[in-house]
Amino acid sequence: MSRTIEQTLHIRARPETVWRFFTDPARLAQWWGTAELDARPGGTLQVAMREGPRPVMRGRFVELVPYERLVFTFGWEATPGAPDMAPEASRVEVTLTPDGDGTELTLRHSGLPAALEEETGDGWAHLLHRLGETAERQELR
């Protein structure tokens, strides 16, 4: 049975700023890992993690509504130490909503194997915290 996790974070940066941290490889690398991406429906997304066993996430963009919503598939290359979830096996939806002095980001990751629910939730919490700090610093420039 597959699982879904959902996390919400307030970031003191405009949706346009936060959006770029998902669609610009140089900015995505600042909070997630070295990225190669083609930010259009059907375009590829590959992120080489910089922590742990350095697994590589592979997926494809499904939907992009600038500054509001993006959806991509998510999974891992089969390498030693990587979570057991094939590339594109799950789905990540990110919603950006203007909220006072910034953006409310909601991430919903569905199609997760039950065995990876906790690890994936912890991983996203760590990464989203880093994204928030990075985007807020960028907004201040």
C-alpha positions in Angstrom: 0.0 0.0 0.0 1.4 3.4 -1.0 1.7 6.3 1.4 1.5 10.1 1.0 3.3 12.7 3.1 2.4 16.4 3.1 4.4 19.3 4.6 3.9 23.0 4.7 6.4 25.8 5.3 6.2 29.6 5.3 9.1 31.1 3.5 9.9 34.9 3.7 10.3 35.2 0.0 8.0 35.9 -2.9 6.6 32.9 -4.9 8.6 34.0 -7.9 11.8 33.7 -5.9 10.9 30.3 -4.4 9.8 29.0 -7.9 13.3 29.7 -9.3 14.8 27.4 -6.6 12.9 24.5 -8.3 13.4 25.4 -12.0 16.9 26.8 -12.1 19.6 24.1 -11.8 22.1 26.5 -10.1 19.6 27.6 -7.5 18.3 24.0 -6.9 21.8 22.9 -6.3 22.1 25.4 -3.4 19.5 23.5 -1.3 19.1 20.0 -2.7 22.0 18.8 -4.8 23.7 19.0 -8.2 20.9 19.2 -10.8 20.2 18.7 -14.4 16.8 19.7 -15.5 14.5 20.8 -18.3 11.7 22.7 -16.6 8.8 22.0 -19.0 6.1 19.3 -19.0 7.9 16.0 -19.9 11.3 17.5 -19.2 13.8 15.5 -17.1 14.8 16.2 -13.5 17.9 14.7 -12.1 19.4 15.6 -8.7 22.6 14.1 -7.3 22.3 14.4 -3.5 25.3 15.8 -1.7 24.7 14.0 1.5 24.7 10.4 2.7 25.5 7.7 0.1 24.9 10.4 -2.6 22.0 8.7 -4.4 20.7 10.2 -7.6 17.0 11.2 -7.9 15.4 10.9 -11.3 12.1 12.1 -12.4 10.2 14.2 -15.0 8.2 17.4 -14.8 4.5 16.7 -15.2 3.0 20.2 -14.7 4.3 23.7 -14.3 2.1 26.7 -13.5 4.7 29.5 -13.0 4.9 30.8 -9.5 2.0 28.7 -8.3 2.4 24.9 -8.8 4.8 22.3 -10.1 4.5 18.5 -10.2 7.2 16.0 -10.9 7.8 12.3 -10.7 10.4 11.1 -8.2 12.5 8.0 -7.7 16.1 6.8 -7.2 18.7 5.3 -9.5 19.6 1.8 -8.3 22.9 2.3 -6.6 24.3 1.1 -3.3 22.7 2.9 -0.4 19.9 4.5 -2.4 16.3 4.1 -1.3 14.4 1.3 -3.0 12.1 3.2 -5.3 12.6 3.2 -9.1 13.0 6.5 -11.0 9.6 8.2 -11.6 7.8 5.8 -9.3 6.2 8.4 -7.1 4.8 12.0 -7.5 5.7 15.3 -5.9 3.3 18.3 -6.0 4.5 21.7 -4.8 2.1 24.5 -4.4 3.2 28.1 -3.8 0.7 30.5 -2.3 1.3 34.2 -1.5 1.1 34.7 2.2 1.7 38.0 3.9 5.4 38.7 3.7 6.2 35.6 1.7 5.0 32.2 0.4 3.3 29.3 1.9 4.9 26.2 0.3 2.9 22.9 0.5 4.7 19.8 -0.7 2.7 16.6 -1.2 4.6 13.4 -2.0 2.4 10.5 -3.0 3.0 6.9 -4.1 5.6 6.2 -1.5 6.3 2.6 -0.4 5.3 2.3 3.3 8.9 1.4 4.2 10.1 4.8 2.9 7.4 7.0 4.4 9.3 8.2 7.6 12.7 8.5 5.8 11.2 10.5 3.0 9.3 12.7 5.4 12.4 13.4 7.4 14.4 14.1 4.2 11.8 16.6 2.9 11.7 18.4 6.2 15.4 18.8 6.2 15.5 19.9 2.5 12.6 22.3 2.8 14.2 24.0 5.8 17.3 24.5 3.7 15.2 25.8 0.8 13.5 28.3 3.1 16.8 29.6 4.4 18.3 29.8 1.0 15.3 31.5 -0.7 15.1 34.0 2.2 18.7 35.0 1.8 18.2 35.5 -1.9 15.1 37.6 -1.3 17.2 40.0 0.9 19.7 40.7 -1.9 
